[in-house]
């Protein structure tokens, strides 16, 4: 993944900006134990529901669209460049 990619400052996905900050250890130290548990529970529920959505996507989105979505993630994991795509 390129150096200029910002793990926190980007559009909302499954995680909110605050979720990303907390999971990356950049915030949340002021949360009590109950608030931390609630935050993690909410994250788990959204992830679980997003996995169900991935099933719908895999079954119904055209293959070309799926490749367009997932190739950058594959490239990130292998260190391949996505420049020029």
C-alpha positions as CSV (number, residue, x, y, z in Angstrom):
1,X,0.0,0.0,0.0
2,X,1.3,3.4,-0.8
3,X,2.7,5.7,1.9
4,X,0.1,8.4,1.2
5,X,-2.9,6.2,2.1
6,X,-4.5,7.4,5.2
7,X,-5.9,4.6,7.4
8,X,-8.2,7.0,9.4
9,X,-9.1,10.0,7.2
10,X,-11.2,8.4,4.4
11,X,-14.8,7.8,3.5
12,X,-16.9,5.7,5.8
13,X,-16.8,2.0,5.3
14,X,-17.7,-0.7,7.8
15,X,-15.8,1.3,10.4
16,X,-16.4,4.9,11.4
17,X,-13.5,7.3,11.6
18,X,-13.7,7.0,15.4
19,X,-13.7,3.2,15.2
20,X,-10.5,3.3,13.1
21,X,-8.9,5.7,15.5
22,X,-9.7,3.5,18.5
23,X,-8.6,0.2,16.8
24,X,-5.4,1.8,15.7
25,X,-4.7,3.1,19.2
26,X,-4.9,6.8,18.3
27,X,-7.9,7.5,20.5
28,X,-10.2,5.9,23.1
29,X,-8.0,5.8,26.1
30,X,-10.6,7.9,27.9
31,X,-13.3,5.2,27.4
32,X,-14.3,3.2,30.4
33,X,-14.4,-0.6,30.2
34,X,-18.2,-0.7,29.5
35,X,-17.8,1.9,26.7
36,X,-15.0,-0.1,25.1
37,X,-17.1,-3.3,25.3
38,X,-20.1,-1.5,23.6
39,X,-17.8,0.0,20.9
40,X,-16.3,-3.5,20.1
41,X,-19.8,-5.1,20.1
42,X,-21.1,-2.5,17.6
43,X,-18.0,-3.1,15.4
44,X,-18.6,-6.8,15.5
45,X,-22.2,-6.5,14.6
46,X,-21.4,-4.2,11.6
47,X,-18.7,-6.6,10.4
48,X,-21.0,-9.6,10.7
49,X,-23.7,-7.8,8.7
50,X,-21.1,-6.7,6.1
51,X,-20.0,-10.3,5.7
52,X,-23.7,-11.1,4.8
53,X,-23.6,-8.3,2.3
54,X,-20.4,-9.7,0.8
55,X,-22.4,-12.9,0.1
56,X,-25.0,-10.8,-1.8
57,X,-22.3,-9.0,-3.7
58,X,-20.5,-12.2,-4.6
59,X,-23.8,-13.7,-5.9
60,X,-25.2,-10.7,-7.7
61,X,-22.6,-8.2,-8.8
62,X,-21.0,-8.8,-12.2
63,X,-17.5,-10.4,-12.1
64,X,-15.9,-7.3,-13.7
65,X,-17.2,-5.2,-10.8
66,X,-16.0,-7.6,-8.2
67,X,-12.6,-7.7,-9.7
68,X,-12.5,-3.9,-9.8
69,X,-13.3,-3.8,-6.1
70,X,-11.0,-6.6,-4.9
71,X,-7.9,-6.3,-7.1
72,X,-6.6,-3.2,-5.1
73,X,-6.9,-5.2,-1.9
74,X,-5.0,-8.1,-3.4
75,X,-2.3,-5.7,-4.7
76,X,-2.0,-4.1,-1.2
77,X,-1.4,-7.6,0.3
78,X,1.2,-8.5,-2.2
79,X,2.9,-5.1,-2.4
80,X,2.1,-4.7,-6.1
81,X,1.6,-1.2,-7.5
82,X,-1.8,0.0,-8.6
83,X,-0.4,3.1,-10.3
84,X,-1.9,3.6,-13.8
85,X,-5.0,1.5,-13.2
